[in-house]
Amino acid sequence: MFKENFYNDLKELAAIPGAPGHEYHVVKRLVELIKPHADKVEVDHMGNLYAYLEGNQPGPTVMIGAHSDEIGALVSTIEKDGFLRIEGLGGVSEALLIGRKVEVNGHFGVVGVKAGHHQAPDEKRTAPPMNQLYVDVGAKSFDDVIEMGINIGDPVTYISGIDRFTNPDLICGKAIDNRSCCLLLIELFKNLQERNFSGKLVGVVTAQEEVGLRGAKVSTYKVNPDYAIVIDTIACGDTPDVDSYPVEIGKGPVFPLLAAGQKSANGNIMAHQMKDLFVRFSKEENLPYQLSVTANGSSDVSAVHLVKEGVLSGAIVIARRYSHSPVEVADLNDFETAYKLLEALVKNIDKWGNMDFVK
């Protein structure tokens, strides 16, 4: 039942456009979904959502965060003939934009592609740079575009619904990164209504993760948690074009021990206390898990752990193929396993033990 409900809810939530800085429609829906299960819900001026739930006995403040935004673009220019130029937001790829259906501030559009009949041989082998791409919204002039309600600075996101493979556990679509983990957070609040945990749980859905982990910095400062867990997705290595990265879909959630490389100021080395905690509970609950060390990619945890005096933080992430594309692929079993681990961690906060750096 978990997988069926999760799939159906994700179809709805992932379809809502939410480019960085323009997450308002997503956040509005998330407020509606989580408010009945929280003591209090707030949204700050940046678009970060905060949901609070008090446990039945004293304990630490634990923040669990996921981000609401997806990669996208903004309208940068409106041409006199009604075509739109765009500027990318986040890790959007020119090669994946060409010929795609997109939504522009509520309007249908397509990213234009030069007909193969008109392409020179070298053009057939390369993707145009971002400043040469354009969006066709069916307008014939600048004035047509303005009358439609589209203007410079409006968000552009993929149109690509969530679908299933013949194997019903595998799903595909846009914004699995990271609407999927927003749903895990909501599911956690639903199942903690008996408040059978210690301390305070603060569920945070951050804005603008895809453009520099910005919401995470603001929200962590506000919450000032004792511990933080970030839930997100991560690129995997189980396709023919990736070598020597042993992370696969369907093998359980991933604990990224090193993210964004040793030389990056925006990276994260997971605290050994959090790694040990995640591994211990996974084993106790008989749940599969994977360990990851990669020079690429990051998540909100890279910002969270540096706030104020430093927050003891760790990430639990879900492997997905074809990252930052309109055809991200993930396994529903991984989300179910991650949920079970999160629930076990929260319900047993009083069993976390000594979390000091030196024990």
Buried (B, 14 or more C-beta within 10 A) or exposed (E): EEBEEBBEBBBBBBBBBBBBBBBBBBBEBBBEBBEEBBEEBEBEEBBBBBBBBBBEEEBBBBBBBBBBBBBBBBBBEBEEEBBBBBBBBBEBBBEBBBEBEBBBBEBEBBBBBBEEEEEEEEEEEEBBEBEEBBBBBEBEEBEBBEEBEBEEEBBBBBBBEBEBEEEEBBBBBBBBBBBBBBBBBBBBBEBBEEEEBBBBBBBBBBBBBBBBBBBBBBBBEBBEBBBBBBBBBBBBBBEEEEEEBEBBBBBBBBBBBBBBBEEEEEBBBBBEBBBBBBEBBBEEBEBEBBBBBBEEBBBBBBBBBBBEEEBBBBBBBBBBBBBBBBBBBBBBBBBBBBBBBBBBBBBBBBEBEEBEEEE
